[in-house]
């Protein structure tokens, strides 16, 4: 984007903001929702995580916390308009296997099996 000398600073700023607004696609909105719900779910079970955290599932103290994490994420996503596969059993299995995973990779996995819920009557 070359600077147009006839544009004011405000016009340039507005144009830049509009260019970034176009990056807010439905796919990015879904990823943002999954990220927010995952981080909230981890906080719910007492894990202070950021987007750069590596989750060691074996460090989750018990299977019940895996269930609580799963239900927290599922409920959060439903409240944001997304469905997702049941997560309790997979999280328990990841814990048993001692799996470690970055937040980014976990978000990618969760996005891959979540979907936008369609309101009753099909209207959006």
N, C-alpha and C positions, 0 to 999 in steps of 0.2 A: 504494500500500500504506500505509494509515493505521497509525500506531502504536497497538498495543493495550496499554493501561496494565497489563493483568494479565500480560503476557509479560515474562519476564526478559530481560536483555541477551543471554544465550546463546540463548534461544529465538528472539529477533528475528534474531540473526546466522545461526542455522541456517535460518530461514525465507528469509532473503535469499539464502543460498548455494544452497538448493534451487531458488529461482526462477531463478537464473543457470544451474544445472545443466540446467534444461529447455531452455536455449538451445543446448546441445551436441547438435544434431541430426546425423543422418548427413550431411546436406549440409555442415554446418559442419565436421564431422570430415574430410570429403573435402577441403574448402578448406584446412584446417589442414595436412593431409598434403601437398598440392600446394605450399603455401607453404614448408613445411620442406624439401621435396625440391628446389625451385627454388633456395632460398638456399644449400643444401648443394652443389648442382651448380655454382652460380656460384663459391662458395668453392673448389671442386675445381679450377676452371680459373683461379683466382687473382683473382677479382673479389670484393672485400669489399662486400657489398650488405646493405641493410636493406629493410624494407617500404616505405620512402619513396624508394628509389633509382629513377632513370630509367635503364634499360638502353639503351645505344647499341650496337646489334649491330655497327656498323661498327668499334667500338673493340676487338672481339674480334679478336685478331691474325691468325688464320688459320682456314680451314675445319675443320681437324682439331680445333681447340678447340671449334667448334660441335658436332662429332660427339661429343666427350668430354662436353660439357655435356648433350647430348641423352641419351646413354647413362647418364650419372649420374642424371638425373631419372627415366628409365624404370626403371632398376634400383631406385632408392630407392622409387618408387611401388609396384613389384611387391612389394618387401619389406614394404610397409605394407598390402598387400592390394588394390591398385588396378592396373588396366590403363590404358594410354594409347596413342594412335596414335604411330607412329614420328615422331620430332622432328628427326632429323638434317637431312634435306633442307629442311624449312621454316626451320630456324635458319640454314642456309647461305644460303638465299634472302633472309631478313631481313637478314643481314650484307651481302650484295651490294647490297641496296636501300638500305642506310643507315638502316634503321628504328630509331626510338627508341620505347620503350614503358615505361610505369611497371610496377613489380613488381605492383601491384594489378591492372592490366589484363591483364598476362601470366598471372597466376594465374587470373583469370576465364576467359581463353581456354583454358588448360590444363585447368581443371575441366570446361569444356564438352565436351571430348573425352577425358575419362577416365571410368572406371567401376569400380565395386566388383567385384572378382573373386569368383566363387562357388566355394567349395571343392568338391573332387570329391564326388560324391554329392548335391550341392545343399544340404547342411546348412550352416547358419551358426552 
